[in-house]
Amino acid sequence: MKPLVKYRGGKSKEISYLEKHIPQFSGRYIEPFFGGGALFFYLEPKKAIINDINSKLMAFYFGVKSNFEVLKKELAEIEKQYTINRRNFEDLKSKTPDLRVEDENEALYYNLRNMFNDLTEKTFSDALLYFFINKSAYSGMIRYNSKGEFNVPYGRYPNLN
């Protein structure tokens, strides 16, 4: 299985090199620096403990585990809006190629980023907010300012894949 989110320093491309150094085991897999979880998802252990210093990342995984149906519903809602916004943007851009066209997904991104940063009331789960930010922030970056607020700009991606 592939990792659910992008994460800097991920091991997806190194699995083939790491694989030969992984002993056979039948006990519990423990991952203290989980990140995107590439090795965990590759190994698919039956019993595991995962952790990471990034509490928002861990809230995402907890949401996936404990409230998947809510996350799935929220994601469908956001993906639908994102797709409509993108279609509107592309249509308007093709009709007015010499003018700067507003991308409604940029406003959506900053609205959800404010929720993610606890600056406005949340209307979505922490899991959805993390996933959306991860998939739509510029270059999948993770960066926080001195106030502890996530401050990466919108990435202008055509979809949330």
C-alpha positions in Angstrom: 0.0 0.0 0.0 1.2 3.5 -0.7 1.5 6.2 1.9 -1.7 8.3 2.4 0.1 11.7 2.5 3.2 13.3 1.1 6.0 13.8 3.7 9.4 15.3 3.4 12.1 12.7 3.9 9.8 9.9 3.0 11.2 6.5 2.3 9.0 5.4 -0.6 11.9 5.6 -3.1 14.3 3.8 -0.7 12.2 0.8 0.1 14.1 -1.4 -2.4 17.4 -0.6 -0.7 16.0 -0.9 2.9 14.1 -4.2 2.2 17.2 -6.4 2.3 18.1 -5.0 5.8 14.7 -5.7 7.4 14.7 -8.9 9.4 11.7 -11.3 9.4 9.5 -10.5 12.5 6.2 -11.7 13.9 5.9 -9.3 16.8 4.7 -5.8 17.0 6.1 -3.2 14.6 7.0 0.1 16.4 7.6 3.3 14.4 8.6 6.3 16.5 9.2 8.6 13.5 6.2 7.7 11.4 6.0 10.7 8.9 4.3 9.4 5.7 4.6 5.8 6.9 6.1 4.4 3.7 7.8 1.5 5.4 4.8 0.7 7.5 2.4 0.7 4.5 4.9 -1.4 2.6 5.3 -4.0 5.3 1.6 -3.9 6.4 2.3 -5.3 9.9 -0.6 -7.0 11.7 0.2 -5.3 15.0 1.9 -1.9 15.2 2.4 1.2 17.3 3.0 4.4 15.4 4.1 7.9 16.6 5.5 11.1 15.4 6.3 14.5 17.0 4.0 16.2 14.5 0.7 16.1 16.5 -1.4 17.3 13.6 0.0 14.4 11.5 -0.9 12.0 14.3 -4.4 13.5 14.6 -4.8 12.8 10.8 -3.9 9.1 11.3 -6.2 8.9 14.4 -9.0 10.3 12.3 -8.4 7.8 9.5 -8.4 5.0 12.1 -11.4 6.1 14.2 -13.6 8.2 12.0 -13.0 7.0 8.5 -16.6 7.3 7.4 -16.7 11.0 8.4 -13.3 11.7 6.7 -14.6 9.9 3.5 -17.7 12.0 3.5 -15.8 15.3 4.1 -13.2 14.4 1.5 -15.9 13.7 -1.1 -17.5 17.1 -0.4 -14.1 19.0 -0.6 -13.1 17.1 -3.8 -16.4 18.0 -5.4 -15.9 21.7 -4.6 -12.3 21.6 -5.6 -13.1 20.0 -9.0 -15.9 22.6 -9.7 -13.6 25.4 -8.7 -10.9 24.1 -11.0 -13.2 23.6 -13.9 -14.5 27.2 -13.5 -10.9 28.5 -13.3 -9.9 26.6 -16.5 -13.0 27.7 -18.4 -12.5 31.4 -17.4 -8.8 31.2 -18.2 -9.4 29.8 -21.7 -11.9 32.6 -22.4 -9.6 35.4 -21.1 -6.0 34.2 -21.6 -4.5 37.7 -21.2 -6.1 38.4 -17.9 -5.3 37.2 -14.4 -8.1 34.8 -13.4 -9.1 34.2 -9.8 -8.8 30.6 -8.6 -11.5 29.9 -6.1 -9.4 27.0 -4.8 -6.9 29.5 -3.5 -9.6 31.0 -1.3 -10.7 27.5 -0.3 -7.1 26.6 0.6 -6.6 29.7 2.8 -10.0 29.2 4.5 -9.1 25.6 5.4 -5.6 26.6 6.4 -7.1 29.1 8.9 -9.2 26.2 10.3 -6.1 24.0 10.4 -4.3 26.8 12.4 -7.2 27.2 14.8 -7.7 30.8 13.6 -11.4 30.2 12.6 -14.1 27.9 13.6 -13.6 24.4 12.2 -16.3 23.0 10.0 -14.2 19.9 9.1 -12.4 17.3 11.0 -8.7 17.6 11.9 -8.0 14.6 9.6 -9.7 16.3 6.6 -7.9 19.6 7.3 -4.5 17.9 7.5 -5.1 15.8 4.3 -6.3 18.8 2.3 -3.4 21.0 3.4 -0.9 18.2 2.7 -2.3 17.7 -0.8 -2.7 21.3 -1.8 0.1 23.2 -0.1 2.9 24.4 -2.3 5.3 21.5 -3.0 3.9 19.5 -0.1 6.0 21.6 2.3 5.6 21.7 6.0 6.6 25.0 7.5 5.4 26.9 10.6 6.0 30.5 11.6 7.1 31.7 15.0 3.5 31.7 16.2 3.3 28.0 15.4 1.0 28.6 12.5 1.3 26.6 9.3 2.2 29.2 6.6 2.9 27.4 3.3 1.1 29.1 0.4 -1.4 27.4 -2.0 0.2 25.0 -4.5 -2.2 25.5 -7.5 -2.7 21.7 -8.2 -5.3 20.6 -10.7 -6.6 17.9 -8.3 -6.1 16.6 -4.8 -4.4 13.3 -5.8 
